[in-house]
Amino acid sequence: MFEGQAGRFLIISTGKIMSRILGALFLVLLACGSANAAILVLSPNGRYKQVATLEVARTSPDIADKTVVVTSPLTRTQSNIMGTWPADRMLRVDKGGSIANSTAFAFAKGGVTEVTPDWWAGSDTQRLQSAIDSGASRVVIHSDMRVSNIVISRKNDLEIICRKNARIASSLAPGADTFAPTHQNTANLQIFYVSASSNITFEVNLVNHYEGFYLYASSDITIRNSSIEGTAGNTFPSIIAYQCTNIKVLDSHIFNNGSIRTVASALGYGSGTGIRLIYCVGFHVQRCQINNNGENGILMWRSADGWIQDNSIHDNSLSGIQIGFSGLNVEKNYIISGNLIYNNMADGIDVNNASGSAAFDINAVIENNTSYNNGFSGGARTPDGSGIGTLIHVNNVRVIGNKTYDTNKASVYLYDASDIIIRDNSAVRVQLEGGRNDNVTIEGNSLAWVDFSSGTACGTITIRNNKISKGMIIPNATSIRMLNILDNTLALSGAINLNLLDSLKPSVNIRGNHFVANSDYRDGTNTLIYNSTNYVVFDGNTFDHGSITTMQHAVLTSGANIFGTKVINNTFKHFNAGFTSFGKNETIENNRFIGTNGKPYGTRSIQILAGTTHNTTIANNTIAGDPASNAIYIDATGSINIDNNYIVSGNNKLGTVSVKTSWH
């Protein structure tokens, strides 16, 4: 066992009382003027005596309880030993003591387990390097140091610990080197350089002008309970890991690295990432605070098997968390969970495959994060700013249980992304744009908007059991092969426009939803859904204008020359025109057109307007419209089957169509 901290010592004896007596004797000896003493040993008679060299202390057979204390700086000759230090012999370097030629110790094979740089003479860099090179398994730093380029190469099983708030600062002035995408690390300016080593643990407080840590080709490196502070002039990451496995950054604070963005342009940020992981496999960043860095909080590039959990990531000049891609399709297996991500000037979480490769399976989970106020700089909007997921050219991502608000752009943004589950989130907007988004499920969320951008091409999109408070935007010329809108509550501030391109022969199922006209909705046509797509099924929905009793809203309009629309088992309340059709081969069955609180309300419950109508069926509907208006209004030519409808109030105007009718 070893101690190097001034003012503390340990004496091994056969009992607590003897230990206290011997300790008192040692203090008396030091106080009484052993001014020239260098190496003290505890002899069998319980007294300390001086020996000439550590070699004598190592081999002397008459040292009681194996206790050796160095009290003054040793010369090289005094420090040299001829063999391994015994495992059962304590060596203590007390205040004022140091050991020269430390490499003479075969510590790794002996009993020295803990050393401190205070044992050695020289500059801070030399002393800390000597302590690390001694072979001890633990280096403890008790006072502030200024160092650079401390090298840990081909070492295993080492701890480096700062005690009593001791700080290790860079001894080099900033500005000697500058970060660039082709030059992401310095040659010899970092505080710690770890190479080809394993099982190294740091608990340190750093102030870095360049990298605090450069980890290269190493494994099982842990940085925990640490403070890593950068400076405004630094352009390099606080922590960079390159070609490493199983890297852990735990319970640490990484901050003030680089200059903070001050302009709201795409190129307005600087350099200075908090944590940069390049070519790494297996990394954990947990319970850290990562803030006020000039670039990303955490950047992973060409890296896999990552777990980012329970961190606070805020006020960084780019994204809070970014996964970057190499084009080799090796980036996969990520869990981003329980993080608080806010005030970052780009995205909260950016998963952007900008490598040019096609979308591929990355097996990622983004869950239970809270994200807000991302995408702003000094109150101005930046070009980015999604909340919990920018997902571009990637497949197989689950976005579950997150909360996001006050973001510049969409809460979840999809571009050419497939096999995506967006479930149980509280968010502002889910946006699908460009590429081919396929097998996307948006389920159980509380959202303001679901937004398909113009020109979006999609495969199967399922929107189920959500609460949507503003609306759903599906612009003209959107391509969707299958769209399922199921069991949602939608308070619409504008009409849903179903004008899907026929190139994918779309199948649209709108079932079990409750559509309500939002109080903000003032569309002059009073229509909640415009349908211009063939073979849409509206089944079991309720259409209601909601709480605005001074306005009347039509609910459903079917576009000109549209085939095969089915409107079945729906309830229409408070409408101007419940169902308006310009289409053909339509089925309008088992619907209820009613007022509220028993008051007939609505004009023209069903209207078939100009065009040629063939094989349309209106059957088994219950209609309680305006008594002075038309329950069924037809202004078209062709043939129509009107059968077994129950007209509570209102009259019919059937025009000149060929009508087969029966009434109930």
Secondary structure, DSSP 8 states (H G I E B T S, - for coil): ----STT------SSHHHHHHHHHHHHHHHHTT-TT--EEEE-TTS-EEEES-HHHHHH-TT-GGGEEEE-SB--HHHH--SS---TT-EEEE-TT-B-SSGGG--GGGSS--EE-GGGS-S-HHHHHHHHHHT--SEEEE-S-EEE--EEEES-EEEEEEE-TT--EEE-S-TTS---BTTB-S-SS-SSEEEES-EEEEEE-EEE-SS-SEEEES-EEEEEES-EEE--TT--S-SEEEES-EEEEEES-EEE--S----S-STT------SEEEES-EEEEEES-EEES-SS-SEEEES-EEEEEES-EEES-SS-SEEEE--SSS----EEEES-EEES-SS-SEEEE--SS---EEEEEEEES-EEES-SEETTEE-S---SSEEEESEEEEEEES-EEES-SS-SEEEES-EEEEEES-B-SEEEEESSEEEEEEEES-EEEEEEE-TT-EEEEEEEES-EEEEEEE--TTBEEEEEEEES-EEEESS-EEE-B-GGG--EEEEES-EEEE-TT---TT--SEEE-STTEEEES-EEE-TT-TT-----EEE-TT-B--EEES-EEES-SSSEEE--BS-EEES-EEE-BTTB---S-SEEE-SSEEEEEEEES-EEE--TTSEEEEE--EEEEEEEEEEEEE-EEE-TTSEEEEEE-
